[in-house]
C-alpha cells in the first residue's frame, strides 16, 4: 500500500524494556521502568523524525528453551517480562497527532471476531493510526499458555490464519462507511441496508456478524504480516498492506520483492498494494569512530551467552546443548523440525555460509541477525538508499529494536534523518493524520 516511492520510516520497539537492552548504556535513564512516560517520549522523538509507525511484536510466553528452563532469560532480562502493549498505544497516541502504531494479535490463539472488534475500536481511539500485525505464533511455551499440549503444526497454523484473516477483513467490510446517518429530525441513526451479515461457517470459525463497530477514519486498520516462509509470503500477498522482513543482503531483498510481486499478481493484486519495511539495525555517530565506540559499548554490555539464548528462542531448539563447532547446515534439520522461523534460518545459512559454526553465529547473532550499518549519516543513508532501490522503492526501513532506548533513536533522528531528508528519500512533513494516508504518500 505504499503508492509513493517515499522511504518510509518505522521503529521496532518490541521488548525494549527487556531483551538485554535494559542495561545498555543510555537506556531507561531517568524513566520509571516500563512506565508510560518513557513510551510517550519515544513517540515524541519518532515524531520529530517524521516516522510513519512504531511497532510492537509479541509472544505471550516466558522463554524456557535455552538450558531447558527460564533461568537464563530471567537472570539476564532477555525476552521477559512481556507486557501486553496494546493498552499503551492510546497513551502514546496522545504524544503525536500523526504517528501510527502496529501491534500484534495471533491468528492461532485469538478469535477473528475479537481481533476485528478490538483493532477497529483502537483505530477509532487513535484517529485511524493502527495496524494489526497478524502472526501465526510459533513458540512452544506460548501454545502451552493458551491451553495447547503441543504447538499446532505450521501447516495447521497457516490454514487457520488464511480463514482467520478472511473473516477479519470481511467483518471490517460488513459496515459501509456511510452507514451512520444520525438524522435527528427523522429519528434515523443508521441505514440498515449499509450493514451486512456474514454468516461465515468455515473449518475453524463460525461467525454471524456484522461487526458492531463503524469504520474508522482510515477505513480499516492496516494489516501487517512478517512471514518469510512460502506460506507466510502467500498469506501476505493475499491480505497484507505491509510486510516486516529481515533480509541480510541486497540480492535476497531483491529476490524477496520479486517473489512477493509474483504472488500479488497471482492473487489479483498490484505490487504497490503491499509495501515492505526492511529490518535494519543502526548505530549512528557524527564520525565513524564515534559510531564504532557506541557499538563496542553495546556489545560489551551483552551477557556472553546472549546470542545463544536469542538463537534458542528464535528457532525453538536449545543451542546450549549443541556442539559449538556444529555447522549451521548440520543444525538446519533440527530447526526445520521445530517449524519456527524456518525462512529466517535459511536466510542466515545463505548469507553466513553453511560452514559457519553455531558458536560463531551465537557471537554475532544479536548484532548481525538483520542487515546492519554502523557509521555516519552519509554511510547509513547510502545503505538505506541501496536497500530501498533493491526493494523496488516500495516501502521503507524499520529500525531493529537492538538499540539503547531512547538514546539510539534520538541519535538517529538528530544525525541521520536530516541527511535522508536532504536527499529527498524521506518526508519533511506528514502527509496526513492516518497511518494509511502517510504510508500512501
C-alpha positions in Angstrom: 0.0 0.0 0.0 3.0 2.3 -0.4 1.7 4.1 -3.5 4.6 6.6 -3.5 8.3 5.9 -3.7 9.0 7.7 -0.4 11.3 5.8 2.0 9.0 5.3 5.0 10.5 5.0 8.5 9.3 2.8 11.4 10.9 1.5 14.5 10.6 -1.9 16.1 10.2 -1.1 19.8 9.1 -4.6 20.8 10.5 -5.6 24.2 12.8 -2.6 24.5 12.1 -2.8 28.2 13.8 -6.2 28.1 15.9 -8.3 25.6 19.2 -7.4 27.4 18.5 -3.7 26.5 17.6 -2.7 30.0 21.3 -2.3 30.9 22.5 -1.0 27.5 24.3 2.4 28.1 21.8 5.1 27.6 18.6 3.0 28.1 15.9 3.9 30.6 17.9 6.6 32.3 15.6 9.0 34.1 12.4 6.9 33.5 10.4 4.6 35.6 10.9 1.0 34.3 8.1 0.2 31.8 6.4 3.5 32.7 4.2 5.3 30.1 6.4 8.5 30.2 9.2 6.6 28.5 6.9 5.4 25.7 5.5 8.9 25.3 9.0 10.3 24.9 9.9 7.6 22.3 6.8 8.7 20.4 7.7 12.4 20.6 11.3 11.6 19.3 9.9 9.5 16.5 7.5 12.3 15.6 10.4 14.7 15.2 11.9 12.3 12.6 8.6 12.1 10.8 8.4 8.3 11.4 5.3 6.5 10.0 5.0 3.9 12.7 6.1 2.4 16.0 5.8 -1.3 16.1 5.2 -3.9 18.9 5.8 -7.6 18.2 4.5 -10.0 20.8 4.8 -13.6 22.1 2.8 -14.2 25.3 5.2 -16.6 26.9 8.3 -17.0 29.1 11.3 -18.5 27.2 12.4 -21.8 28.5 14.3 -23.2 25.5 17.9 -22.3 26.4 19.1 -24.6 29.2 15.6 -26.2 29.4 14.3 -23.6 31.9 13.7 -19.9 32.2 16.7 -19.1 34.5 19.0 -17.5 31.9 16.2 -15.5 30.3 15.1 -14.0 33.6 18.5 -13.6 35.0 19.7 -11.5 32.0 16.4 -9.9 31.2 16.0 -11.4 27.7 12.5 -11.7 26.3 11.0 -11.2 29.7 8.8 -9.7 31.0 6.3 -9.4 28.2 3.6 -6.9 28.9 0.6 -6.6 26.6 1.5 -3.3 24.8 -2.0 -2.7 23.3 -3.1 -0.6 26.3 0.0 1.6 25.9 -1.0 2.7 22.4 -3.7 5.3 23.3 -1.3 6.8 25.8 1.4 7.1 23.1 -1.1 8.4 20.5 -1.6 11.5 22.7 2.1 12.3 22.3 1.8 12.7 18.4 -1.1 13.5 16.1 0.5 11.6 13.2 2.5 8.5 14.1 0.9 5.1 13.5 1.2 2.1 15.8 1.5 -1.5 14.8 0.8 -4.2 17.4 0.3 -7.9 17.4 -2.5 -10.4 17.9 -2.3 -14.1 16.9 -4.4 -15.8 14.3 -3.7 -19.1 16.1 -4.9 -18.1 19.6 -7.4 -15.3 19.2 -10.8 -15.4 17.6 -11.3 -13.3 14.5 -14.4 -11.5 15.8 -12.4 -10.4 18.9 -9.5 -9.2 16.7 -11.7 -7.3 14.3 -13.6 -5.6 17.1 -10.6 -4.7 19.3 -8.5 -3.3 16.4 -11.3 -1.4 14.8 -12.1 0.1 18.2 -8.5 1.0 18.8 -8.4 2.6 15.4 -11.2 4.9 16.4 -9.4 5.9 19.6 -6.2 6.8 17.7 -8.0 8.6 14.8 -7.1 5.9 12.3 -3.5 5.1 13.2 -3.5 1.4 14.0 -2.0 -1.6 12.2 -2.7 -5.2 13.1 0.4 -7.4 13.0 -1.2 -10.8 12.1 1.1 -13.6 13.4 0.7 -17.4 13.4 2.7 -17.7 16.7 5.5 -20.3 16.6 6.6 -20.7 20.2 6.0 -23.8 22.3 5.5 -22.0 25.6 3.0 -19.6 24.2 1.0 -22.6 22.9 1.1 -24.0 26.4 -0.2 -20.7 27.9 -3.2 -20.8 25.6 -4.0 -24.4 26.6 -2.3 -26.5 23.9 -0.4 -29.6 24.9 1.5 -29.3 21.6 2.1 -26.3 19.4 0.0 -26.7 16.2 1.9 -27.6 13.1 2.9 -24.8 10.7 0.5 -26.2 8.1 -2.4 -26.1 10.6 -1.4 -22.6 11.8 -1.4 -21.2 8.3 -4.6 -23.0 7.3 -6.3 -21.3 10.3 -4.6 -18.0 9.5 -6.0 -17.9 6.0 -9.5 -18.3 7.2 -9.0 -16.0 10.2 -7.8 -13.1 8.1 -10.6 -13.5 5.6 -13.1 -13.4 8.4 -11.5 -10.3 10.0 -11.4 -8.4 6.6 -15.0 -9.4 5.9 -16.1 -8.2 9.3 -14.3 -4.8 8.7 -16.2 -4.6 5.4 -19.6 -5.5 6.9 -20.4 -1.9 7.8 -20.3 0.5 5.0 -18.5 3.9 5.6 -21.8 5.9 5.3 -23.9 3.6 7.4 -24.3 6.2 10.2 -26.9 8.7 9.3 -27.7 10.5 12.6 -30.8 12.1 11.2 -32.2 13.7 14.3 -35.2 15.2 12.6 -36.5 11.9 11.3 -35.0 9.8 14.2 -32.8 7.6 12.0 -29.4 6.7 13.4 -28.2 4.2 10.8 -29.2 2.8 7.4 -29.8 -0.9 7.9 -29.1 -1.5 4.2 -25.5 -0.5 4.7 -24.8 -3.1 7.4 -24.3 -6.8 6.3 -24.4 -10.2 7.9 -21.5 -12.6 7.3 -23.0 -15.9 8.2 -19.5 -17.4 7.9 -19.3 -21.1 8.5 -15.8 -22.5 8.0 -13.4 -25.2 9.0 -12.1 -23.2 12.0 -14.7 -20.5 12.7 -18.4 -19.7 12.6 -19.1 -16.0 12.7 -22.5 -14.5 12.1 -21.6 -10.8 12.1 -21.9 -7.9 11.4 -19.2 -6.2 13.2 -20.8 -3.8 15.8 -18.1 -1.2 15.2 -18.3 1.5 12.5 -15.4 2.1 10.1 -12.6 4.3 11.4 -11.1 7.4 9.7 -8.7 5.3 7.7 -11.5 2.8 6.7 -10.0 -0.2 8.5 -6.7 -0.9 10.3 -3.6 -1.5 8.2 -2.7 -5.2 8.0 1.0 -6.2 8.7 2.4 -9.7 8.2 6.0 -10.8 8.8 6.3 -14.3 7.4 9.2 -15.2 5.2 8.4 -18.9 4.6 6.4 -19.8 1.4 3.2 -19.9 3.5 4.0 -16.6 5.1 4.7 -14.9 1.8 1.5 -16.2 0.3 -0.6 -15.0 3.3 0.9 -11.6 3.0 0.2 -11.4 -0.7 -3.4 -12.3 -0.1 -4.2 -9.9 2.8 -1.4 -7.6 4.0 -0.8 -3.9 3.4 2.7 -4.1 4.8 5.4 -6.8 5.4 8.0 -6.6 8.1 11.1 -8.5 6.8 14.6 -9.3 7.9 16.8 -9.9 4.9 20.6 -9.6 5.1 21.8 -8.8 1.6 20.7 -6.7 -1.4 20.3 -9.9 -3.5 18.0 -11.5 -1.0 16.0 -8.3 -0.7 15.5 -8.1 -4.5 14.6 -11.8 -4.7 12.1 -11.4 -1.8 10.5 -8.4 -3.6 10.3 -10.2 -6.9 8.6 -13.3 -5.3 6.2 -11.1 -3.4 5.3 -9.2 -6.6 4.7 -12.6 -8.4 2.3 -13.7 -5.6 0.5 -10.4 -5.5 -0.3 -10.7 -9.2 -1.4 -14.3 -8.7 -3.9 -13.2 -6.1 -5.2 -10.4 -8.3 -3.4 -7.5 -6.6 -0.9 -4.9 -7.6 2.7 -4.9 -6.3 2.1 -1.4 -5.0 -0.7 -2.8 -2.8 1.9 -4.3 -0.4 4.9 -2.3 0.9 7.8 -3.9 2.7 9.6 -2.5 5.7 13.2 -3.9 5.7 14.6 -4.5 9.2 18.0 -2.8 9.7 20.0 -2.3 12.9 21.8 1.1 13.0 24.5 2.6 15.2 24.8 6.2 14.2 27.7 8.6 15.0 28.9 12.0 13.9 32.1 10.2 13.0 32.8 6.6 12.1 35.0 6.4 15.2 32.1 7.6 17.4 29.7 5.1 15.9 32.2 2.2 16.4 32.7 3.2 20.0 29.0 3.2 20.6 28.8 -0.3 19.0 31.7 -1.5 21.2 29.9 -0.3 24.4 26.6 -2.0 23.2 28.3 -5.4 22.5 30.3 -5.2 25.8 27.1 -4.8 27.7 25.7 -8.1 26.4 26.0 -11.3 28.5 28.4 -13.8 26.9 25.6 -16.2 26.1 23.1 -13.6 24.9 23.3 -14.7 21.3 22.8 -18.4 22.1 19.7 -17.5 24.2 18.3 -15.5 21.4 19.0 -18.2 18.8 17.3 -20.8 21.1 14.2 -18.6 21.5 14.0 -17.6 17.8 14.4 -21.1 16.3 12.9 -23.3 19.0 15.9 -25.6 19.9 18.3 -25.5 22.8 21.5 -24.2 21.3 23.3 -24.7 24.7 23.3 -28.5 24.1 24.7 -28.4 20.5 28.4 -28.8 19.8 30.0 -25.3 19.4 31.7 -26.5 16.2 28.4 -27.8 14.7 27.9 -26.2 11.3 24.7 -24.3 10.6 23.9 -26.6 7.7 24.0 -29.5 10.2 21.7 -27.7 12.6 19.2 -27.0 9.8 17.3 -30.3 10.1 16.8 -29.7 13.8 15.4 -26.1 13.2 13.2 -27.2 10.3 11.6 -29.9 12.5 10.5 -27.2 15.0 8.7 -25.3 12.3 9.8 -22.0 13.8 11.1 -19.1 11.6 12.4 -21.6 9.1 12.6 -18.9 6.4 14.8 -16.8 8.6 17.2 -19.7 9.3 17.6 -20.4 5.6 18.4 -16.7 5.1 21.2 -16.9 7.7 22.7 -20.0 6.1 22.6 -18.4 2.7 24.3 -15.2 3.8 26.6 -16.5 6.5 27.6 -19.7 4.6 26.7 -23.3 5.6 30.2 -23.9 7.1 29.6 -21.2 9.8 29.5 -22.8 13.2 26.9 -22.5 15.9 29.5 -20.8 18.2 30.4 -18.2 15.5 26.8 -17.4 14.8 26.0 -17.2 18.5 28.7 -14.5 19.0 27.2 -12.5 16.1 23.5 -13.1 16.2 22.3 -10.1 18.2 24.5 -7.6 16.4 24.1 -9.1 12.9 20.8 -11.0 12.8 19.4 -8.5 10.4 21.1 -6.1 8.0 23.1 -3.6 9.9 25.1 -0.4 9.4 27.5 1.3 11.8 28.7 4.7 10.8 28.0 8.3 9.9 24.8 9.9 8.5 26.1 9.6 4.9 27.1 5.9 5.4 23.7 5.0 6.9 21.8 7.0 4.2 23.9 5.3 1.5 22.9 1.8 2.8 19.2 2.8 3.2 19.2 4.0 -0.3 20.7 0.8 -1.6 18.1 -1.3 0.3 15.2 0.9 -0.9 16.3 0.5 -4.5 16.8 -3.3 -4.2 13.3 -3.4 -2.7 11.7 -1.6 -5.7 11.3 1.7 -3.7 8.1 0.2 -2.3 8.1 0.5 1.5 11.0 1.6 3.7 13.1 0.8 6.7 12.1 -0.4 10.2 14.8 0.1 12.8 15.7 -3.1 14.7 15.0 -3.0 18.4 18.6 -3.7 19.4 19.4 -0.2 20.5 19.7 2.0 23.5 16.3 3.4 24.2 15.6 6.2 23.7 19.2 7.2 23.1 19.9 5.5 19.8 16.6 6.5 18.4 17.3 10.2 19.3 20.8 9.9 17.8 19.3 8.5 14.6 16.8 11.4 14.3 19.3 14.1 15.0 22.2 12.6 12.9 20.7 10.6 10.1 17.2 11.9 9.3 18.4 15.3 8.1 20.6 13.6 5.6 17.7 11.3 4.4 15.5 14.4 4.0 18.3 16.3 2.2 18.5 13.5 -0.3 14.7 13.6 -0.8 14.3 10.0 0.5 12.1 10.7 3.5 9.4 13.3 4.1 9.9 16.6 5.9 6.2 16.9 6.9 3.4 14.4 7.4 1.0 14.0 4.5 -2.0 13.2 6.7 -3.3 12.2 10.1 -3.9 8.5 9.4 -1.4 5.7 9.1 -2.8 4.7 5.7 -2.6 8.3 4.3 1.0 8.6 5.4 2.1 5.2 4.0 0.5 6.0 0.6 2.1 9.4 0.2 
